[in-house]
Amino acid sequence: MSLNTEQLLAEAGGFVNLSARDDGMFSIFRGRIVWGILAAALCLRLGAALVANQHVQHAGREFLVEGDANGYWELGRRLAAGESYELYEPPRRVLRTPGFPLLLAAFRPLTGNSIPAATLAMALIGTAGCLLTGLLGACCAGRRCGLATLTIAAVSPLQVGMSIQILSEVWFGVWLVLAVLVGAALVRPAVLRPCSVGGWSLFVRGLVSGLVAGAGVLVRPGWILWPAVFAMWLLIQSRRGRVLLPICAGLFLGCWLILLPWAWRNHSVTGKWIYTSLWSGPSLYDGLNPAADGSSDMQFFERDGLSARMDEIAVDRFYRDAAFEFAAANPRRTFELAVIKGTRFLSLTLNAAEFSAPLVDWTCLGWYGVLLMLAVAGISTFAQRRSLLLLLVAPFFLFFLVHLAFVGSVRYRLPAELPLYVISGAGFLRLVDGRKVVQRRHSEAVLTVSDSSDRGRRTVV
């Protein structure tokens, strides 16, 4: 007698339960295994930080990745010292949103001016991101999936490597996962369907989602598209205006409230209400200009010297208009650049030549090969909840589309990878459970044949 895969998994007590009756995301804390995984995640990151700090010292540099890190570090120092929030001369006061510099400033009482100490503190942030990713897995598919997801996030080579750098990706990854987690928890008990949930309760839930999304925007301005994406996802969940309106109202209000103090400050220094930053124009031109090749090369900014004769708003507008003019005049090259940038974004190996080596490349290829195999197995887990699968992949596709216009890099992809680990974690458990069922069936068949042989011998006697 043959059984299909679903029957086998059902007999094995399959791990996936996407109904409202599952064991909850905080069930991941039952037992000691979660603390062991978190300890391993922290040890990997602390070890990588020590190795990276030694490498940086021998190379005579301050940071593993120069450029952005220098700016973030200086802004964090200025915030901690109570100085004006600006960089360079003439000063650029709206160059970076303050989400990540605020974190660096908060580290200052513990780390002082020590960059190596700050990288150790970033290792803690990376470990916290692993925990949130595990909670997301438990929220979506139960405790065992949460533990599997946590393990994947803990040992991911590129996540470990990114966790030790003075860059915003790790801190943004925390807020990205938290936003998806809040979204998954919002509909996990099917609150979009029952009539017992009042409009005020739905508004508060949407408000929390908006506050989390706004905090993420202060770290990565491109995340400002998330509230609209999330609202579209809610529309897929339920077409009831009575349900959607209070959630969406709270969502957009919460995001606006978080961004308002920053926009108010920008209005005081520029005279304009700017809710993100004045760096999107140069960043867009970095990806759309006659010399663009898909990677980042901001030398044109210093070469042009526009900051010496224009204010920040004018410079941002100039480069944004120049990027649009280039795209309109060169549609074929724009398409070619989009393909190049998309390929760089999806690359299974590192883009930067200085970090590329045969061992690193083969490690990345092996790691992503396993993850993709597990993800294929895990997709069927969400067959009954395709909207939940869409929520997990939405941040990845959002940033993929964004970086078809801006420059493409694996670095910008890493935060959006974290929700995808839930799918790979589900696939891992599906394969494990399927193998256990096959093994049990084989054992039962052997016992049945053995028992039949014994009865046959007794009959002959």
N, C-alpha and C positions, 0 to 999 in steps of 0.2 A: 504494500500500500504506500502511495506517495503523498506527501504533504507539501503544499506550497510554502513559500517563505513566510507569509503572514501567519499561517497556522503554526509553523514552527516557533516563530517568535512569541506567539500567544501562549503556546505550551510552556515556553521558557520563562513566562512572566515578564515579557518584554519591558524594557526600561522606560519607554516613552509613553507618557500620559499627558497629552496636551489639553485635557479638559480642566474644568475648574476644580476638580477633585484631586489634583496632584499634590505632592508633598511640600510644595512651597520653596521659595528660593533660599530662605534662611535655614532650611534643613541641611544645607551643605556643611553647617558647623557641627552636625552630630558626629561624634567620634573625633579621634585625634589626627586622622589622615590629612585633613585640610591644613592643620598647623605644620605638619611635616612638609607638605608641598610648598606652602608659603615660605618656610625656612629655607628650602632648597632654592626657591626663586630669589630670595634675598641674598643667599650665599653666592649664587651665580653672578648676580649683579655687582655685589661688593668685590668679588674677585676680578671681574672684568674692569671695574673702576680702578682698582689698584694697578692692573696691567696697563690700562690706558694712560693713567697718570705718569707712570714710568716712561712710557713711549713719548708722551708730550714733553716731559722734562729733557729727555735725551735729544729730542728734535729741536729744542730751544724755542718752543712755542708756548702759548698760554692755553689754547684750546685744541681739541682734536679736530674740530671743524671751525676754522677761522671765519670771520665775517659776521654772520648773524649772531653768533655766540658773543662776540665782543660787544655788539650793540646791546643785547639783552643784559649782559653783565653790568655795563655802565648804567643803564636805566635802573636796574635793581639797586645799584649802589646809591644812585641819586635819590631814589624813593626812600631808602633806609636812612639817608642822611638829611632828609627833608629839603633837598635842593629841587630846583625846577626840573620838570620832566621834559628834557630835550636832549638832542644829540647834535654834534658837529657845529660848524661855524660857517655861514650864518646858521642860527639854531633852527632845527626842525622839530617842532613841538608835537606833531601828530603823526610821526613816522611809524610808531608801533602802538598797537592797543596794549593796555597795561596788565592784561591777565597774567602773563608769564613773569614780567618784571616784578609784579607784586609778590609772587611766590618766592623769587630770589631775595627780595627784600625781607620777607618773613623768615628766611633761612639765616639772615645776617647775625642775629644774636647767638646762633649756634656755630656758624661757620666762619664768621668774621669776613676777612678779605681773602680767605683761602679757597682757591678754585678747586683743589683736590677734595677738600671737605665738602664743598657744594656738590661735587659729583657723587659722593657717598650719600648725601641727602637725596639726590635725584634717584638713586637706587631704591630708596624707600618709596618714592612716588611710583616708580615702575612696578614695585611689588604690590602697591595698593591698586594699580591698574589691573594686575593679574587677578586680584581678589574680586574686583567688580566684574571682570569678565566671567569668572566662575559663578558669581551670583546671577549673571545674565543667563548662563547656561542652565542653572537650576530653575530659574524662573520660567524658562521656555520649555524645558523637557525633564525636569526632576533632578534629584540630588546626584545621581550617578553621572548624568550628563554634565552637571555643574563641576564635579570633581575632574572629569575628563577634560573639560574645557579649561579649567584652572591649570591643569598639568601642561596642556599644550601652550598656553600663554606663558607659563613659568619657564619653559625650556626653549622657547622659540629663539633661535640664534640672533636674528635681527632685532627682535624686541629687547633682548638682553643688551645688545650693542647700543641701541638707541637710548636705553634707560640711563646711561652714564654720561650723557652729553648735556651741555648747557644750551639746549634747544627746546623749543616749545612743544615738539611732537608728543613727548611722553605726558606732559601735563594736559595737553589737549586730548590725548587718548583717554584720560580719566573722565573728562567731561563728556566726550563722545559716547563712551560706553554707558555712563550714567544717564545720558539722555535717552539712549535706546532702552536701557533697563527701566526707566520711568515709563516710557511708552509701552513696553511689554507688560509691565505691572498694571498699567492703566486699563488694559482690556483683558488681562488674564482672568479675572473673575467674571468676564463677559458683561462688564458694566455698560456696554453700549446696547445691550439687548433688554435687560429686565427693566420694567417700569418702576421698580421700587427705588431706584437711584434718582434722587432729586436733582434739579438743575443746579442748586448751589454746590452740592457735592461734586458734580461734574466740572463746574467752574473752578473749584479749588484744585482738582486734579490737573486740569489744564494749566492753571496758574503755576503749579509746581513744575510742570514740563517746560513752561516758558522761562521760568527762572533758571533752570538748569541749562536750557539752550542758550540763553543770554550770556551766562558765565562762559560757555564754550566759545561764543563769538568774541568775547574779550581776549581770548587766547588765540583764536584763529578766525580772522574776519570772514573768510569764505564760508564759515558755518552759519552765517546769517540766512542762508537759503534753507536751513533745516526746518524752521517752523512751517514754511510753506510746503515742504516735502512731507512733513509729518501730518499736516492738515489734509493733504491729498490722500495719505495712507488712511487717515480716519474716515475719509469719504468712502474709501473702498470697504472699510469695516461696516459702516452703517450709513444709509442714505437719509436717516431721519434727522430733519433739521432741528427738532426739539432736543436731540441728543448732541448733535454736532455744534450747534451755536454756542452753548455755554463752555464747552471744552475749547473750541477755537478762540473764543473771546478771552478766556483765561490764558491760553497759550501765547497769543500775540501781546497781551497786556504784560504778562510776566517777562517776556523777552525785552519789551520796551522799557520796563521799569529798571531792569539790570543795566541796560545801555544808557539810560538817561543821565546819570551822573557824569559819565565820560563825555557824552555829547554836550552837556552843559559846560563842562570844563573847556572843551574845544571851542564852544561858542565864545567863551570869555577870552580866548587867546587868538582866535581867527575871525570872529564875527559871524561864523557859519555853524549851523548845527550838523556836525559830522559824527555819525554813530559808529564808524569803524576807524579807518585810518586814511592817510593821504599817501599811501604807497601802492595802491592798486593800479594807478596809471603807469608808473615805471615798471611794475611787475608784469603788467599786460604787454607793454612794449618789449620787455625782455623776451617774451615768447613770440611776438609778432613784429619783426623788423627785418630789413634786408639782409642782415648778417646772422639772423637767428638760426640755430641748428637743433633746437629742442632742449638744450641744456641752459643753465643760467650763466650769463656773462654780463654783469652790470657795469662793465668798464665804460660804456657809453654815457652813464650818468655823470661820472667824474669828468669825462672828456668834453661833454657838452657844457658843463658848468652853469646850467640854468638856475641853480639855487642862488647864485651870486647876484642875479638880476631879476628874479621872479620870486614871489612868495610861494609857500607850499601848495596852496590851492591852484595857483596858475601852473605850476610845474606838473602837478598831478593831472590837470586837465589837458595840458599840452601833450604829454606822453600817451594819455588815453586816446585823444583824437588822432594822434599819429599812428597808433596801433590800428584803429578802425580804418583809417585811410589806407594803410598798407594792405589790410585784409580785403578791402573793397577793390583795390587796384590789382591785387594778385591773388585771385581766388584759388588758382591751381596750387600755388606755393603754400597758401594757407592750409589747404587740404593736406598737402604733403607734410607740413609741419605738425598738423593734428595727428597724423598717423605716426610720425616719429615720436611725438610727445606721449601718445597713448602707449606705444611700445615701450618707452622708457618707464612709464608709470607701472606697466604690467610686468616688467622684467623680473625674471627669477634670480638674477644675480645683481650685484651692486653696480650702479652707474658710474660712480667716481673711480677713476683709474688708480688713484692713490690708495684706495682701500681694496682694490681688486687683486686677487692672487689665486693661483690654481686651487689651493686648499679651501679658501673662502668660497670660491665659485662652486666647487663640487659640493661643499657643505650646504650652500643655499639651494642648489638644484635638487639634492637629495631630500632636503627638508620640505621644499614646496611640492616635490613629487609625491611624498607621503601625504601631505595635507590635502592635495587635490584628489588623491585616491579616496581618502576618508570623506571628503566633502561630497563626492559623487555618491558614496554609500549613504551619507546622511541626508541628502535631499529628500529621499522617499519618506523619511521620518516625518516630514512636515507636509505630507500629501493632503492631510485633512485640515491643515491650517496654513494654506499658502500665503495668506496675508502676514502671518508671523514670519515666514521665510522672507517675504518681501521687506519687512522691517529690518531684518538682519543684514540684508545685502544693500539696502538703500544708501547708507553712508558711503559705501565703497563706490557705487555707481555715481553718486553725487560728486565726489571728488574726482572720479575718472573724467566726468564730463567737464568739470571746472578746469582741469589741467590739460584738456585738449586745447584750451585757449592760452593758459599760462604755461610756464615751463613744466616738463614732466620729470619725475624722479621717484625712485623707490621710497625715498625718505618721506615724501608727502603721502604715500599710500599706507604706511605702517599703522597709524592710528585707526584707519578704517578697516584694517584687517581684523581687529580684535573681535567684533561681533561675528565675523565669519568662522572664528574658532568654535563657536557653538555648533555650527553645522558639521565641522570635522569631528568634534567630540561626540555628537550623536552618531556619526558614521562609525567611529571606533567602537562604540558600544553595540551598535547593530551587528557589526562583524563578529565581535566577541560573543554576543548572545547567539547568533546564528551558528557559530562553530560549536558552542556548548550543546545546542539542540542536536546538531548532527552527531556529535560524539555520544550523547545520551541515547539517541536512536540506534546508533551502531552497537552500543553496549546492550541495549534491550534486545536487539536482533540476535546478537551472539548468545545471550542467555536463553532466548526462546529456542534457538536451534539446539543448544546444549540440553535443554529440558526435554525437547522432543526426542533426541537421541537416547536419553536415559530411559524414557518411557518405552521406546522401541526395544531396547535391550531387555527390559523387564518382561515385555510381552513374549519375546522369543523364549526366554527361560521358562 
